[in-house]
Amino acid sequence: MLREVLGAPTRGPIPLHEPEITDHERRVVDACLASGSVSSVGDCIGALERRLARVTGAAHAVAVGSGTAALQLALHAAGVRPGDEVLVPTLSFVATANAVAHCGATPHFVDADADSLGIDPDALRRHLARVARRAGPGASARCEHAATGRRIAALVPMHTFGHASRIAELCEVAREWGLPVVEDAAESLGTTVGAGGSARHTGTFGLLGTLSFNGNKTVTTGGGGAVLTDDEALAARVRHLATTAKRPHAWEYVHDEVAWNHRMPNLNAALGVAQMDRLDDMLSRKRALAARYERAAAALTGCEVVAPLAGTTSNRWLVALRLDAADAGATRDAVLAAAHAAGYLCRPAWQPLHTLPMYETAPRAALDVATRLHASLFNVPSSARLGGAPGPVRGSAA
């Protein structure tokens, strides 16, 4: 199937996902270099933030140094504190849990939905009914883990491989338990829920959302991320925390709390602005590539491309294939070995986070679906260039 869709590797192995850098990016980055504003001050940072807000529909976007930093800042701004627990998917990249740990809190792992690959809202509701309680009066009652006595401080849905999770249902469960939602939309820039004018971008359903611009994402700034929110005060809070909590002053260095230096440099933002100019074109070619994989997989037995949920539009960041063999794990590993030997750098899903040594004692729900999914899933090369040559730049690097 890989040879049918991609052709034979001719210039070395075909990576899982690589950035697409054109002359347009080079011109914009060169202009930034010529300006001398390459660090934490410069016009490109604001330009990138405005572009992200426009594309996602969020009222505010704050550019920061990494997707992990974005998630840590968002969790802190949402009120997560040392000693808390935070509900996170076990089927996710490690940064989802690490950001919780960086806040001094404990990840509390929940199961996956077989269709969306994100958190299963029905399983989450059942789990909370078994292990959680509301403590305190009325609407101010806090959600507690009955066994540990710790506050459950937030829910972090993740949009897996760029597909939207069942986010509206997850937000409803969170409302029932008084939990703020911080969306990990690191992989899903360009993914929406709903159609036409009612379509809503991932990362904008919760109190805050986060994006990543690592080198393997659809849009890259080399390394970087962003926090999205509609709350002006929260946006200001995130920006303050990301800028060493420095209070504005013409010359004095006045810092009013312990914070972080998580600012995105202007040079990285310049690359991001140029990449955003080409976002629609890259999304179009990635979706065309996914359609080619789907046509090829239709002729196979025991294997299917994971499709986005009905009523959503996925950015198709990574095309995931699912095996239905009883010994899916062994079959997956054999397929991966053969693919690598042939020059196609396919990868499995992440190791479930509850199995990692630093999280093996963390609280958890039953995780049967996530465990089965991990054994059956693998990703195939999904770079935009594999879907065709870049089109003309129609945006503006301003």
C-alpha positions in Angstrom: 0.0 0.0 0.0 2.8 2.5 0.9 4.5 2.0 -2.5 1.1 2.4 -4.2 0.4 5.7 -2.5 3.9 7.2 -2.1 6.0 5.5 -4.8 9.4 4.0 -4.0 11.8 6.0 -1.8 14.4 7.6 -4.1 16.3 10.0 -1.9 16.6 8.1 1.3 13.8 7.0 3.7 10.5 8.8 3.7 10.0 10.5 7.1 6.8 10.2 9.1 6.3 14.0 9.0 8.7 16.7 7.9 8.4 20.5 7.7 7.9 22.1 4.3 10.1 25.2 3.9 9.9 27.2 0.7 11.4 30.4 -0.6 8.5 32.2 1.0 9.6 31.2 4.5 13.2 32.1 3.6 12.3 35.6 2.5 10.2 36.3 5.6 12.9 34.9 7.9 15.6 36.9 6.1 13.6 40.1 6.6 13.4 39.3 10.3 17.2 38.8 10.5 17.7 42.0 8.6 15.5 43.9 11.2 17.8 42.8 14.0 14.7 41.8 16.1 15.4 38.1 16.6 14.7 37.6 20.3 11.7 38.3 22.5 10.7 41.6 20.9 9.6 42.2 17.3 6.7 42.6 15.0 6.4 39.0 13.9 5.3 37.8 17.4 2.2 40.0 17.3 1.6 39.1 13.6 1.6 35.4 14.4 -0.7 35.8 17.4 -3.2 37.8 15.3 -3.1 35.2 12.5 -3.7 32.4 15.0 -6.6 34.2 16.5 -8.1 34.8 13.1 -7.7 31.2 11.9 -9.0 29.6 15.2 -11.6 32.1 16.1 -10.1 32.6 19.6 -10.3 36.1 20.9 -6.7 35.9 22.1 -3.6 33.9 21.2 -0.3 34.1 23.1 2.8 32.7 21.4 5.2 30.8 23.6 8.4 28.7 23.3 6.9 25.2 23.1 3.6 23.3 23.1 4.5 21.8 26.5 5.1 25.4 27.9 1.8 26.4 26.5 0.0 23.6 28.3 1.8 24.2 31.5 0.9 27.9 31.4 -2.7 27.2 30.5 -3.1 24.7 33.4 -1.5 27.2 35.8 -3.8 30.0 34.6 -6.8 27.7 35.0 -5.9 27.2 38.7 -4.1 23.9 38.8 -1.8 23.8 41.8 0.6 21.5 43.6 -1.3 18.5 45.1 -4.1 18.6 42.6 -5.1 15.8 40.1 -5.8 16.5 36.5 -7.8 14.2 34.2 -5.7 13.4 31.1 -5.8 10.7 28.3 -3.4 7.8 28.6 -3.3 7.6 24.8 -1.3 10.9 24.2 2.2 12.3 23.8 4.0 12.5 27.1 3.9 16.3 27.2 0.2 16.1 28.1 1.1 14.4 31.4 4.4 16.2 31.9 2.7 19.6 31.8 0.5 18.5 34.7 3.5 17.2 36.6 5.4 20.5 36.0 2.5 22.2 37.8 3.2 20.0 40.8 0.0 18.1 40.1 -0.7 14.4 39.4 -2.1 13.1 36.1 -5.2 11.0 36.5 -5.5 8.8 33.4 -8.7 8.1 31.6 -9.7 5.9 28.7 -10.0 6.5 25.0 -12.9 6.5 22.6 -12.4 3.9 19.9 -13.7 6.2 17.1 -12.2 9.6 17.8 -9.1 8.2 19.7 -9.6 11.0 22.2 -11.0 10.7 25.7 -14.3 8.8 25.8 -16.9 11.1 27.5 -19.2 8.2 28.4 -16.4 6.3 30.1 -15.2 9.5 31.8 -18.7 10.1 33.2 -18.9 6.6 34.5 -15.5 6.8 36.1 -16.1 10.1 37.8 -19.4 8.7 39.2 -17.4 5.8 40.8 -14.4 7.6 42.1 -15.2 11.3 42.6 -17.3 13.4 44.9 -18.4 17.1 45.1 -17.1 18.7 48.4 -18.4 22.1 49.6 -21.6 24.1 49.2 -23.6 24.5 46.0 -22.0 25.7 42.8 -18.6 26.3 44.6 -18.3 22.7 45.5 -15.0 21.3 44.3 -14.5 17.9 42.6 -12.4 15.5 44.7 -11.0 12.1 44.2 -12.6 10.2 47.0 -9.8 7.7 47.5 -7.0 10.3 47.7 -8.8 13.3 48.9 -7.1 15.4 46.3 -8.9 18.0 44.3 -9.5 17.1 40.7 -8.7 20.5 39.2 -9.1 20.2 35.4 -9.9 18.1 32.4 -7.4 18.0 29.5 -8.9 16.5 26.3 -6.4 15.9 23.5 -7.2 15.9 19.7 -5.4 12.8 18.6 -3.4 12.8 15.3 -5.3 16.0 14.3 -8.8 14.4 14.6 -11.3 16.2 16.8 -12.3 14.4 20.0 -15.9 14.3 21.2 -15.2 17.7 22.6 -18.7 19.1 23.1 -19.6 16.0 25.2 -16.4 16.2 27.2 -17.2 19.8 28.0 -20.6 18.8 29.2 -19.1 16.2 31.6 -16.7 18.8 32.8 -19.6 21.2 33.5 -21.4 18.5 35.5 -18.4 18.2 37.8 -17.3 21.9 37.9 -14.1 21.3 36.0 -12.3 23.8 33.8 -11.4 22.3 30.4 -7.9 23.0 29.0 -7.7 21.6 25.5 -4.5 20.0 24.2 -4.9 20.9 20.5 -1.2 20.6 19.9 -1.8 18.5 16.8 -5.0 19.9 15.4 -4.4 23.4 13.9 -6.9 23.5 11.0 -9.3 21.0 12.6 -12.9 22.1 13.1 -16.2 20.8 14.6 -19.4 21.6 12.8 -20.0 22.8 9.3 -20.1 26.1 7.4 -20.5 29.2 9.5 -21.1 27.2 12.7 -17.7 25.4 12.4 -15.7 25.8 15.5 -11.9 25.3 15.8 -10.4 22.8 18.2 -8.8 24.6 21.1 -11.6 27.0 21.5 -14.2 24.9 23.4 -12.5 25.0 26.8 -11.4 27.8 29.1 -8.1 27.7 27.4 -6.5 25.7 24.5 -3.0 25.1 23.4 -1.2 24.5 20.1 2.3 23.2 19.2 4.5 24.3 16.3 7.3 21.7 16.7 9.1 20.8 13.6 6.9 17.8 13.0 3.6 19.8 13.1 1.5 21.0 10.1 2.8 24.6 10.8 6.2 24.9 12.5 8.1 27.7 14.1 11.1 25.4 14.6 9.9 25.0 18.2 7.0 26.8 19.8 3.4 26.8 20.9 0.5 29.1 21.7 -2.2 29.5 24.2 -5.8 30.3 23.0 -8.5 31.8 25.1 -11.5 34.1 24.8 -10.9 35.4 28.3 -8.9 38.7 28.2 -7.8 38.5 31.8 -6.5 34.9 31.3 -4.6 35.9 28.2 -3.0 38.7 30.1 -2.2 36.3 32.9 -0.6 33.8 30.5 1.5 36.5 28.8 2.7 37.8 32.2 3.7 34.3 33.4 5.5 33.6 30.1 7.5 36.8 30.4 9.2 36.2 33.8 6.3 38.1 35.5 8.0 41.4 34.5 6.0 44.5 35.2 6.1 47.1 32.4 8.6 49.9 33.1 10.9 52.0 30.9 14.1 50.7 32.6 13.5 48.9 35.9 13.5 45.1 36.3 10.5 44.6 38.5 9.1 41.0 38.7 6.2 40.4 41.0 6.1 36.6 41.2 8.0 33.4 40.3 7.3 32.8 36.7 8.9 31.4 33.5 10.8 32.6 30.5 8.5 30.9 27.9 8.4 33.7 25.3 8.6 32.8 21.6 11.5 34.6 19.9 10.6 36.9 17.0 12.8 34.8 14.6 10.7 31.7 15.3 7.5 33.7 14.9 8.7 35.0 11.5 8.9 31.4 10.3 5.4 30.8 11.8 3.9 33.8 10.0 5.2 32.6 6.7 3.9 29.1 7.4 0.5 30.4 8.2 0.4 32.1 4.8 0.5 28.6 3.3 -1.7 26.8 5.9 -4.7 26.3 3.6 -2.6 24.9 0.8 -0.8 22.5 3.2 -4.1 21.3 4.7 -5.5 20.7 1.2 -2.6 18.5 0.2 -2.6 16.6 3.4 -6.3 15.8 3.0 -5.7 14.7 -0.6 -2.9 12.4 0.7 -5.2 11.0 3.3 -7.9 10.3 0.7 -5.3 8.3 -1.4 -4.4 6.2 1.7 -8.2 5.6 2.2 -8.6 4.4 -1.3 -5.6 2.1 -1.1 -6.7 0.7 2.3 -10.2 -0.1 1.0 -8.6 -2.9 -1.0 -6.9 -4.5 2.1 -8.4 -6.9 4.6 -8.0 -6.3 8.3 -6.7 -2.8 8.0 -8.5 0.6 7.8 -7.6 4.3 7.9 -8.9 6.0 11.1 -11.5 8.5 9.9 -12.5 11.7 11.6 -15.8 11.8 13.4 -18.9 12.7 11.4 -19.5 16.4 11.5 -15.8 17.3 11.9 -13.1 18.4 9.5 -9.6 17.0 10.4 -6.3 18.6 9.4 -5.1 15.0 8.8 -1.9 15.8 10.6 -0.9 12.1 10.8 -2.7 9.4 8.9 -3.3 6.5 11.3 -4.1 2.9 10.2 -5.9 0.5 12.5 -5.4 -3.3 12.4 -8.2 -5.6 13.5 -6.2 -8.8 13.9 -6.5 -10.7 17.2 -2.8 -10.4 17.6 -2.7 -6.8 16.4 0.4 -5.9 18.4 2.5 -8.5 16.8 1.1 -7.8 13.3 1.7 -4.0 13.8 5.4 -4.6 14.8 5.9 -6.9 11.8 4.4 -4.2 9.5 6.6 -1.5 11.0 9.7 -3.6 10.6 8.9 -4.3 7.0 8.0 -0.6 6.3 11.3 0.6 7.8 13.3 -1.9 5.9 11.6 -0.6 2.7 12.3 3.0 3.5 9.0 4.2 4.9 9.4 5.5 8.5 6.1 4.6 9.9 5.6 4.8 13.7 3.2 3.3 16.3 1.0 5.4 18.6 2.7 6.6 21.8 3.3 4.1 24.7 0.3 4.6 27.0 1.3 7.1 29.5 0.2 5.1 32.6 2.8 2.5 31.6 5.8 4.9 31.8 7.9 4.6 34.9 7.2 8.1 36.3 3.5 7.6 36.0 3.0 3.9 36.8 1.5 4.7 40.2 -0.7 7.5 39.1 -4.5 7.2 39.6 -6.4 5.8 36.6 -9.7 4.6 35.2 -10.0 1.2 33.5 -7.9 1.7 30.3 -8.9 -1.2 28.2 -9.8 0.6 25.0 -6.6 2.7 25.0 -4.5 -0.4 25.6 -6.2 -2.1 22.6 -5.8 1.0 20.4 -2.1 1.3 21.2 -1.6 -2.3 20.0 -3.5 -1.8 16.8 -2.5 1.7 15.6 0.4 2.9 13.5 1.0 6.1 11.5 2.2 6.3 7.9 4.2 9.2 6.2 1.9 12.2 6.2 4.0 15.3 5.1 2.2 17.9 3.0 4.7 17.4 0.2 3.6 13.8 -0.3 0.2 15.2 -1.3 1.6 17.4 -4.1 3.8 20.4 -4.8 3.2 23.6 -2.9 0.7 26.0 -4.4 1.1 29.8 -4.8 1.2 31.9 -1.6 -2.1 33.8 -1.3 -1.8 35.1 2.2 0.2 38.0 3.6 3.2 37.8 5.8 2.0 40.8 7.8 
